[in-house]
Amino acid sequence: MAFSFSTRLTDLKKAENTVWDIIVIGGGITGAGILLDAQSRGLNAVLVEKEDFAWGTSSRSTKLIHGGLRYLKQMDIQLVREVGKERAIVHKNARNLVCPERMLLPIYSDGSLGWGLTSLGLKVYDWLAGVPKDEQRKMLSAEKTLLHEPLLKKDNLKGGGLYYEYRTDDARLTISVIKTACQQGAIALNHAEVKDFTYNKKGLIDGIKLIDHIHANQHTLRSKVVINAAGPWVDDVRSFQKNTTNRHLFLTKGIHIVVDQEKLPLKQSAYFDAVDQRMMFAIPRGNIVYIGTTDTPYNDNTNHPYPGHDDVDYILQSTLRMFPDYPIEKKDIQSTWSGLRPLIQQEGKGPSELSRRDEIFESKDGLLSIAGGKLTGYRKMAERIVNRAQRIIGKRLACQTQHLVLYGQGFDSTTDVQHLCHRVNAIINGPDFSGERLVHLYGHFTMDIIERAQAKSSNESKLSLSTLLQAELEYTIEHERVCSLSDFIIQRSGMLYFDRARIDQHQELLNNVMSAHTQGIPTQFKDAQEAHLQKAYQSVIAFR
Ligand SMILES: Cc1cc2nc3c(=O)[nH]c(=O)nc-3n(C[C@H](O)[C@H](O)[C@H](O)COP(=O)(O)OP(=O)(O)OC[C@H]3O[C@@H](n4cnc5c(N)ncnc54)[C@H](O)[C@@H]3O)c2cc1C
């Protein structure tokens, strides 16, 4: 499959010379899911993204495929059932990327959750979500809770609930869904921003006008249906319509902080009371732990949400209250990320009360817009909106994604994933190397990266980490349409958030490899991307 930086222009030309069934605006998880759903049904679909794939909220979430415990608190039984089922499907179709994660929920006599209600709630949740027997909740005494996580505050601890969530990498899930769609014949273009719509004689939208940010050219694409899946920018895209008035979205900001494992050496993930009545996650990942999130109304610049002092203080205070022997200071924070929730407006409701359900809006000129929802529910959201689009197109093709394994992510079991990790670790065999990271992010394509690195190295038992990093970057340029270092460091590898030291250590190598593989790229785009990266470096520590 040709999904490289170098085939992008050919794809853009093809996109312009085709009348599509569906054009999708937005390359987050929602747009990615729609692209895959449409293409795998037999429709022909193209996706355009103004920055890089997963550049918006879909690289800035808590990175969990939730069962939706909080919806149970809101008594939204139908939603709990749906996301529970979806979670199992998403796991089955990408076992390396969506992995079971045991979560500890400590219960305190002065906390927001009572023992009885938590026990019952988790049980009902297991039942509604159809959780497999070996992952069903266990209630623990205070003593056993501390055995699972010794760092927890001991005062007033009554016990804990142990249950399962699934951890993922949101940006990698998004790119995997997009790659699967492209393998089936779809086209996906990053750095292509929609600026306007085109209309037919009946006044219905029949296409888009976009700017290719790499070559600074304008293009027009035609289709039977246009779907607006622009996340927090849904209302901005709607403002290009001839007759739009009302806004639909209410944005809230959520931030996470990242610290070294040494600063908070958690044995396992925890879901605990924050200093207000909200709940917060602390999740170990490799050598770091990330903690979040917040939920505050947001009316500022949608392109660059920053973590504010208040956001960071709130997380630090909540963490200190739960893990009092490990005070974290601002200077310990390696990185942060801030995302915007594209929630649907509901009169008289506060940020945390707003429903996380998705909603479809159909305009008189035929534009379909979708917002709300979760990473977890992307497949079902896509099914619903493609069903709606088919009514406009006049087709009745069935949804195919329930059993569609994502490209390169086919594993029969979690044990199979572990076998690949062992195999990779045996080949690399280095003290700072974790095969798990590569297998989690790239699935079976990990072997492509390793073979590429081996071809560069004369002694295959001693692959250096820099050779491996070079191979990883090259792989993403050639097979994942990486067009700039920013695309690689942020969306494809997550290094900006999880491994900042490695970027600093290999900055020159990364620059050289990128330049060698993207020759002929206009300076204007390169400069813009460099500025973008600098802004990203600064924004993750903006609170200091
Ligand atoms: C802090 C936080 C934590 C969360 N945690 C979880 C979690 O753990 N689990 C879970 O299931 N959900 C979680 N969510 C929710 C989930 O992340 C979002 O629902 C989901 O990522 C939204 O995806 P999207 O594709 O709709 O939007 P986005 O990912 O923002 O994608 C929209 C895309 O459209 C592009 N775009 C905008 N305008 C244009 C244009 N004019 N032309 C072309 N492209 C355009 C943008 O660049 C962007 O990439 C969380 C959300 C937040 C904020």
The ligand as an SDF file (V2000), in Angstrom:
LIG
                    3D

 53 58  0  0  0  0  0  0  0  0999 V2000
   -8.5930   15.5480   28.1070 C   0  0  0  0  0  0  0  0  0  0  0  0
   -9.4220   14.5450   27.3450 C   0  0  0  0  0  0  0  0  0  0  0  0
   -9.3790   13.2000   27.7260 C   0  0  0  0  0  0  0  0  0  0  0  0
  -10.1320   12.2550   27.0250 C   0  0  0  0  0  0  0  0  0  0  0  0
   -9.9900   10.9530   27.3490 N   0  0  0  0  0  0  0  0  0  0  0  0
  -10.6570   10.0130   26.6630 C   0  0  0  0  0  0  0  0  0  0  0  0
  -10.4450    8.6400   26.9360 C   0  0  0  0  0  0  0  0  0  0  0  0
   -9.6000    8.2570   27.7490 O   0  0  0  0  0  0  0  0  0  0  0  0
  -11.1800    7.7370   26.2380 N   0  0  0  0  0  0  0  0  0  0  0  0
  -12.0960    8.1180   25.3020 C   0  0  0  0  0  0  0  0  0  0  0  0
  -12.7510    7.2400   24.7500 O   0  0  0  0  0  0  0  0  0  0  0  0
  -12.2770    9.4180   24.9730 N   0  0  0  0  0  0  0  0  0  0  0  0
  -11.5710   10.3720   25.6170 C   0  0  0  0  0  0  0  0  0  0  0  0
  -11.7130   11.6930   25.2910 N   0  0  0  0  0  0  0  0  0  0  0  0
  -12.5940   12.0550   24.1870 C   0  0  0  0  0  0  0  0  0  0  0  0
  -11.9150   11.8180   22.8430 C   0  0  0  0  0  0  0  0  0  0  0  0
  -10.5470   12.1270   22.9090 O   0  0  0  0  0  0  0  0  0  0  0  0
  -12.5830   12.6840   21.7780 C   0  0  0  0  0  0  0  0  0  0  0  0
  -13.9610   12.4390   21.7950 O   0  0  0  0  0  0  0  0  0  0  0  0
  -12.0660   12.3730   20.3710 C   0  0  0  0  0  0  0  0  0  0  0  0
  -10.6560   12.3550   20.3310 O   0  0  0  0  0  0  0  0  0  0  0  0
  -12.5870   13.4150   19.3950 C   0  0  0  0  0  0  0  0  0  0  0  0
  -12.1260   13.0790   18.1250 O   0  0  0  0  0  0  0  0  0  0  0  0
  -12.5400   13.9040   16.8370 P   0  0  0  0  0  0  0  0  0  0  0  0
  -11.9970   13.1900   15.6710 O   0  0  0  0  0  0  0  0  0  0  0  0
  -13.9980   14.1570   16.8720 O   0  0  0  0  0  0  0  0  0  0  0  0
  -11.8340   15.3090   17.0220 O   0  0  0  0  0  0  0  0  0  0  0  0
  -10.3030   15.6610   16.7340 P   0  0  0  0  0  0  0  0  0  0  0  0
   -9.4170   14.5870   17.1640 O   0  0  0  0  0  0  0  0  0  0  0  0
  -10.0360   17.0040   17.3050 O   0  0  0  0  0  0  0  0  0  0  0  0
  -10.2160   15.7030   15.1640 O   0  0  0  0  0  0  0  0  0  0  0  0
  -10.7290   16.7610   14.4050 C   0  0  0  0  0  0  0  0  0  0  0  0
   -9.7230   17.0790   13.3320 C   0  0  0  0  0  0  0  0  0  0  0  0
  -10.3020   17.9750   12.3770 O   0  0  0  0  0  0  0  0  0  0  0  0
   -9.2610   18.7650   11.8520 C   0  0  0  0  0  0  0  0  0  0  0  0
   -9.8140   19.9610   11.2200 N   0  0  0  0  0  0  0  0  0  0  0  0
  -10.3780   21.0210   11.8340 C   0  0  0  0  0  0  0  0  0  0  0  0
  -10.7500   21.9360   10.9260 N   0  0  0  0  0  0  0  0  0  0  0  0
  -10.4190   21.4610    9.6940 C   0  0  0  0  0  0  0  0  0  0  0  0
  -10.5080   21.9700    8.3690 C   0  0  0  0  0  0  0  0  0  0  0  0
  -11.0250   23.1770    8.1280 N   0  0  0  0  0  0  0  0  0  0  0  0
  -10.0350   21.2190    7.3500 N   0  0  0  0  0  0  0  0  0  0  0  0
   -9.4900   19.9930    7.5960 C   0  0  0  0  0  0  0  0  0  0  0  0
   -9.3680   19.4780    8.8530 N   0  0  0  0  0  0  0  0  0  0  0  0
   -9.8180   20.1850    9.8810 C   0  0  0  0  0  0  0  0  0  0  0  0
   -8.4130   19.0700   13.0920 C   0  0  0  0  0  0  0  0  0  0  0  0
   -7.1140   19.4800   12.7530 O   0  0  0  0  0  0  0  0  0  0  0  0
   -8.4750   17.7680   13.8540 C   0  0  0  0  0  0  0  0  0  0  0  0
   -7.3450   16.9410   13.6310 O   0  0  0  0  0  0  0  0  0  0  0  0
  -10.9620   12.6690   25.9530 C   0  0  0  0  0  0  0  0  0  0  0  0
  -10.9910   14.0070   25.5710 C   0  0  0  0  0  0  0  0  0  0  0  0
  -10.2200   14.9250   26.2490 C   0  0  0  0  0  0  0  0  0  0  0  0
  -10.2100   16.3650   25.8240 C   0  0  0  0  0  0  0  0  0  0  0  0
  1  2  1  0
  2  3  1  0
  2 52  2  0
  3  4  2  0
  4  5  1  0
  4 50  1  0
  5  6  2  0
  6  7  1  0
  6 13  1  0
  7  8  2  0
  7  9  1  0
  9 10  1  0
 10 11  2  0
 10 12  1  0
 12 13  2  0
 13 14  1  0
 14 15  1  0
 14 50  1  0
 15 16  1  0
 16 17  1  0
 16 18  1  0
 18 19  1  0
 18 20  1  0
 20 21  1  0
 20 22  1  0
 22 23  1  0
 23 24  1  0
 24 25  2  0
 24 26  1  0
 24 27  1  0
 27 28  1  0
 28 29  2  0
 28 30  1  0
 28 31  1  0
 31 32  1  0
 32 33  1  0
 33 34  1  0
 33 48  1  0
 34 35  1  0
 35 36  1  0
 35 46  1  0
 36 37  1  0
 36 45  1  0
 37 38  2  0
 38 39  1  0
 39 40  1  0
 39 45  2  0
 40 41  1  0
 40 42  2  0
 42 43  1  0
 43 44  2  0
 44 45  1  0
 46 47  1  0
 46 48  1  0
 48 49  1  0
 50 51  2  0
 51 52  1  0
 52 53  1  0
M  END
$$$$
